[in-house]
Amino acid sequence: MLASDPECSYKERARNALREAIRQLSGLTDTAAAILPTEIYVEVRQTEQLVVDIVINIDEGKDVKNYIKKLNNQTAKTAL
């Protein structure tokens, strides 16, 4: 990666921002374990894992259509 390449700099800043967002999401999910009933926490944890999987796959340039469908289903299940 060339430091002078503006696109590389942008991508690195974006990755750093995503790392921080994932770290915060993980922290919130861990906190949820203390306050949510187990059944709901399990669903929240599965939703968190899907979000992480989506971010990783997007970063790797992979197709995420299936993950988006899974996330939609998971969030609906969690809401119920």
VOROBA-611312 format. One record per atom (N, C-alpha, C): atom name; residue in one letter; residue number from 1; x, y, z. Coordinates in steps of 0.1 Angstrom, whole numbers, always signed. Each point is the difference from the previous one (the first is absolute). Example, Ala and Ser with C-alpha at 12.3 -4.5 7.8 and 13.67 -1.06 7.14 Angstrom:
# residues 2
   atomo   residuo   num      px      py      pz
       N         A     1    +132     -57     +78
      CA         A     1      -9     +12      +0
       C         A     1      +9     +12      +0
       N         S     2      -4     +11      -7
      CA         S     2      +9     +11      +0
       C         S     2      -8     +11      +8
***
This chain:
# residues 80
   atomo   residuo   num      px      py      pz
       N         M     1      +8     -12      +0
      CA         M     1      -8     +12      +0
       C         M     1      +9     +12      +0
       N         L     2      -2      +9      -9
      CA         L     2      +7     +12      -1
       C         L     2      -6     +11      +9
       N         A     3      +8      +6      +9
      CA         A     3      -6     +10      +9
       C         A     3      -4     +13      -8
       N         S     4      +5      +2     -11
      CA         S     4      -3     +12      -8
       C         S     4     -13      -1      -8
       N         D     5      -5     -13      -1
      CA         D     5     -12      -2      -8
       C         D     5     -12      +4      +8
       N         P     6      -8     +10      -5
      CA         P     6     -11      +5      +8
       C         P     6     -11     -11      +2
       N         E     7      -1      -9      -9
      CA         E     7     -10     -11      +1
       C         E     7      +4      -9     +11
       N         C     8     +13      -3      +1
      CA         C     8      +4      -9     +11
       C         C     8      -2      +7     +14
       N         S     9      +3     +12      +0
      CA         S     9      -3      +8     +13
       C         S     9     -14      -1      +4
       N         Y    10      -9      +2     -10
      CA         Y    10     -14      +0      +2
       C         Y    10      -5     -14      +5
       N         K    11      +5     -10      -7
      CA         K    11      -4     -14      +4
       C         K    11      +5      -3     +14
       N         E    12     +12      +4      +4
      CA         E    12      +5      -2     +13
       C         E    12      -8      +7     +11
       N         R    13      -4     +12      -3
      CA         R    13      -8      +8      +9
       C         R    13     -14      -7      +2
       N         A    14      -5      -4     -11
      CA         A    14     -13      -7      +0
       C         A    14      +1     -13      +8
       N         R    15     +11      -8      -2
      CA         R    15      +1     -12      +8
       C         R    15      +2      +3     +15
       N         N    16      +7     +10      +3
      CA         N    16      +2      +4     +14
       C         N    16     -14      +4      +6
       N         A    17      -8      +7      -7
      CA         A    17     -13      +4      +5
       C         A    17      -9     -12      +1
       N         L    18      +1      -9      -9
      CA         L    18      -8     -13      +1
       C         L    18      +5      -8     +12
       N         R    19     +13      -1      +2
      CA         R    19      +5      -7     +12
       C         R    19      -6      +6     +13
       N         E    20      +0     +13      +1
      CA         E    20      -5      +7     +12
       C         E    20     -15      -3      +1
       N         A    21      -7      +1     -11
      CA         A    21     -15      -2      +1
       C         A    21      -3     -15      +4
       N         I    22      +8      -9      -5
      CA         I    22      -2     -14      +4
       C         I    22      +4      -2     +15
       N         R    23     +10      +6      +4
      CA         R    23      +4      +0     +14
       C         R    23     -11      +5      +9
       N         Q    24      -6     +11      -4
      CA         Q    24     -11      +6      +8
       C         Q    24     -12      -9      +0
       N         L    25      -3      -6     -12
      CA         L    25     -11      -9      -1
       C         L    25      +2     -12      +9
       N         S    26     +12      -5      +0
      CA         S    26      +3     -12      +9
       C         S    26      -2      +4     +15
       N         G    27      +5     +12      +3
      CA         G    27      -2      +4     +14
       C         G    27     -14      +2      +4
       N         L    28      -8      +5      -9
      CA         L    28     -15      +2      +3
       C         L    28      -6     -14      +1
       N         T    29      +4      -9      -8
      CA         T    29      -6     -14      +0
       C         T    29      +4      -7     +13
       N         D    30     +12      +2      +5
      CA         D    30      +5      -5     +12
       C         D    30      -8      +6     +12
       N         T    31      -3     +12      +0
      CA         T    31      -8      +7     +10
       C         T    31     -14      -5      +0
       N         A    32      -5      -3     -12
      CA         A    32     -14      -5      -1
       C         A    32      -2     -13      +7
       N         A    33     +11      -8      +1
      CA         A    33      +0     -13      +7
       C         A    33      -5      +2     +14
       N         A    34      +4     +11      +6
      CA         A    34      -3      +2     +14
       C         A    34     -14      +5      +2
       N         I    35      -7      +6     -10
      CA         I    35     -13      +6      +2
       C         I    35     -11      -7      -7
       N         L    36      +3      -8     -10
      CA         L    36     -11      -6      -8
       C         L    36      -2     -14      +4
       N         P    37     -12      -5      -1
      CA         P    37      -3     -14      +2
       C         P    37      +9      -8     -10
       N         T    38      +3     -12      +4
      CA         T    38      +9      -9      -8
       C         T    38      -5      -2     -14
       N         E    39     -13      -2      -2
      CA         E    39      -5      -3     -13
       C         E    39      +2     +12      -9
       N         I    40      -2     +12      +5
      CA         I    40      +2     +12      -8
       C         I    40     +15      +3      -3
       N         Y    41      +8      -2     +10
      CA         Y    41     +14      +2      -1
       C         Y    41      +6      -9     -11
       N         V    42      -4     -13      -1
      CA         V    42      +4      -9     -10
       C         V    42      -3      +5     -14
       N         E    43     -12      +6      -2
      CA         E    43      -4      +5     -13
       C         E    43      +9     +13      -3
       N         V    44      +2      +8     +10
      CA         V    44      +8     +12      -2
       C         V    44     +14      -4      -4
       N         R    45      +6     -10      +7
      CA         R    45     +13      -5      -3
       C         R    45      +1      -5     -14
       N         Q    46     -10      -7      -5
      CA         Q    46      +0      -6     -14
       C         Q    46      -1     +12     -10
       N         T    47      -7     +10      +4
      CA         T    47      -1     +12      -9
       C         T    47     +14      +7      -1
       N         E    48      +6      +1     +11
      CA         E    48     +14      +6      +1
       C         E    48      +9      -8      -9
       N         Q    49      +0     -13      +1
      CA         Q    49      +9      -8      -8
       C         Q    49      -3      +1     -15
       N         L    50     -12      +1      -4
      CA         L    50      -4      +3     -14
       C         L    50      +6     +13      -5
       N         V    51      -1     +10      +8
      CA         V    51      +5     +14      -4
       C         V    51     +15      -1      -2
       N         V    52      +7      -7      +9
      CA         V    52     +14      -2      -1
       C         V    52      +4      -7     -13
       N         D    53      -8     -11      -2
      CA         D    53      +3      -8     -13
       C         D    53      -2      +8     -12
       N         I    54     -11      +9      +0
      CA         I    54      -2      +9     -12
       C         I    54     +12      +9      -2
       N         V    55      +4      +6     +11
      CA         V    55     +11     +10      -1
       C         V    55     +13      -7      -5
       N         I    56      +3     -12      +5
      CA         I    56     +12      -7      -5
       C         I    56      -1      -4     -14
       N         N    57     -12      -5      -4
      CA         N    57      -2      -4     -14
       C         N    57      +0     +12     -10
       N         I    58      -5     +11      +4
      CA         I    58      +1     +12      -8
       C         I    58     +14      +5      -2
       N         D    59      +8      -1     +11
      CA         D    59     +14      +4      +0
       C         D    59      +8      -9      -9
       N         E    60      -4     -12      -1
      CA         E    60      +7     -10      -8
       C         E    60      -5      +0     -15
       N         G    61     -10      +8      -3
      CA         G    61      -6      +2     -13
       C         G    61      -9     -12      -4
       N         K    62      -6      -7     +10
      CA         K    62      -9     -11      -3
       C         K    62     -14      +5      +0
       N         D    63      -8      -8      -7
      CA         D    63     -15      +3      -1
       C         D    63      -6      -2     +14
       N         V    64      -9      +9      +4
      CA         V    64      -6      -1     +13
       C         V    64     -15      -1      +0
       N         K    65      -6      -3     -12
      CA         K    65     -14      -1      -2
       C         K    65      -6     -10     +10
       N         N    66      +6     -12      +1
      CA         N    66      -6     -10     +10
       C         N    66      +1      +5     +14
       N         Y    67     +11      +7      +3
      CA         Y    67      +1      +5     +14
       C         Y    67     -10     +11      +3
       N         I    68      -3      +8     -10
      CA         I    68     -10     +11      +2
       C         I    68     -14      -7      +2
       N         K    69      -3     -10      -7
      CA         K    69     -13      -7      +2
       C         K    69      +0      -6     +14
       N         K    70     +11      -6      +4
      CA         K    70      +1      -6     +13
       C         K    70      -2     +10     +11
       N         L    71      +7     +12      -2
      CA         L    71      -1     +11      +9
       C         L    71     -15      +5      +1
       N         N    72      -6      +1     -11
      CA         N    72     -14      +5      +0
       C         N    72      -9     -10      +8
       N         N    73      +2     -13      -2
      CA         N    73      -7     -10      +7
       C         N    73      +3      +0     +15
       N         Q    74     +13      +1      +3
      CA         Q    74      +4      +0     +14
       C         Q    74      -5     +12      +8
       N         T    75      +0     +12      -6
      CA         T    75      -5     +11      +7
       C         T    75     -15      -1      +2
       N         A    76      -7      -5     -10
      CA         A    76     -15      -2      +2
       C         A    76      -2     -10     +11
       N         K    77      +8     -11      +1
      CA         K    77      -2     -10     +10
       C         K    77      +4      +6     +14
       N         T    78     +10      +8      +0
      CA         T    78      +4      +7     +13
       C         T    78     -11      +9      +5
       N         A    79      -6      +8     -10
      CA         A    79     -11      +9      +4
       C         A    79     -12      -7      +6
       N         L    80      -3     -12      -5
      CA         L    80     -12      -7      +5
       C         L    80      +3      -6     +13
***
